[in-house]
Amino acid sequence: MAYDEVLAQRLRDRLTDPAVTERKMFGGLAFFTNGNMTVGVHADELIVRLGAAGIERALTRAGVRPFEVGGRSMRGWVLVAGDHLDDPALDGWLDEAYEYVSTLPPK
C-alpha cells in the first residue's frame, strides 16, 4: 500500500531533530525518536503513538480511530484521518507523540 508522500514530507519538514530517523514499515513510513517509533504515515493517515491516557482522549476527537494492522489493534497507537491534519493539528499530534515517547528509554 502506498503512503501519502505529501504528509510524509510535512513530517520530514517538522522532524528535524538528529535523534529522529525514518524507516518504511506497515506498508507506510515510520519516524523514530531515539529508536522508539513516534509517528508514521499509513495510506493518507497519521499514525500517532500515545500513552494510555492520551489514547483515551484522542479517541474522542474527530477523525481519530484505533490503529489496526491485519485485524489486530495496536495498543498505544491511533490513526488520524488526513483531512483532520491542518498545520496546527499536525503540530499538536507531533507534540503529543513526542511528549509520550520522550518518557521511554532510548533503544
N, C-alpha and C positions, 0 to 999 in steps of 0.2 A: 504494500500500500504506500503510495506517495504521500509526502507530508507538505504542508504549506510552506513554501520557500520564503514567502514574504514574512510570515510570522517568525520563521527561523532567523531571518536577517534582523528583524526587530529585536529579537532576543540577543543576538550577537552584538548588536549596537549598544545594548544596555549592560551586558555581562562582560565587562572589560577587565575585571579583576584577574590577575595572573593565576589565582587559585582555581579559576573556572576553566574546565575543559569540556569538549563536546564529543559525543560518540553516537553512531547510529544504533538504535535499539527499538524493539517492538514495531518494526516497520516504520519507525519515525526517527526523531532526533532527540537525544537526551543531553542535558547540561549538568555537570557535576561540580560541586564546590568542595575542595579538599577531599576528593574521592567519593563524596556522597551525592547521589543523584538528587537534584534540587527541582528542576523543571524540565519540560520537554515539549515536543510538538508531535501530536498524533493526528494524522489527517489534517483537518483545519482547526483542531482544538489544542488548548494549552493543557499540559499535564502539570499538576502542582502537588508538591509534597508538603503535607501539613501534619502537625501533631493531632492527637485525638480531639482536643477542644477546637482546634482550627477546622477540622473536618466537619464537626457538628455545625459550626457557624456557617461554613462555606456551603453546605448542602441546603441551606435556607435561601441562598441567593439565586437570582435568575440566571439561567444558562449554565448551571453547575450540576454535575451528576457524578456518581462514583466512577472511578476508573476500573474498567474490566478488561481483562485480556483472556481470550479463549473461554469466555463464560465465567471466569474466575474473578471475583472482586479483589482488587489490590488494596489492602488495608493501608491507610495513611496517605492515599492519593485521591485526587479528584480531577475531572476533566472540565474545562471551561470552554464553552462554545465560542468560536471565533468571532461571532457577531456581538459578543459581550466584552470585547477586548480593545476598547479605545485606549489611547495612551495612558490616561490616569488609572484606568482599571488594570491594565497590564503592569504598570509600575507597582500598584498595590499588591497584586498577586506575587510579583517577584519579591517584594519586601517581606510578605508573609512567609513565603517559602524559605527565603534566606534566614529569616529570624528563627525558624524551626531548625533548619539544617545546621545553623551555627551552634546549636546545642549538642550536636553529635560529634563523637571523636573522629578525627581525620582517619582516612583509610590509606 
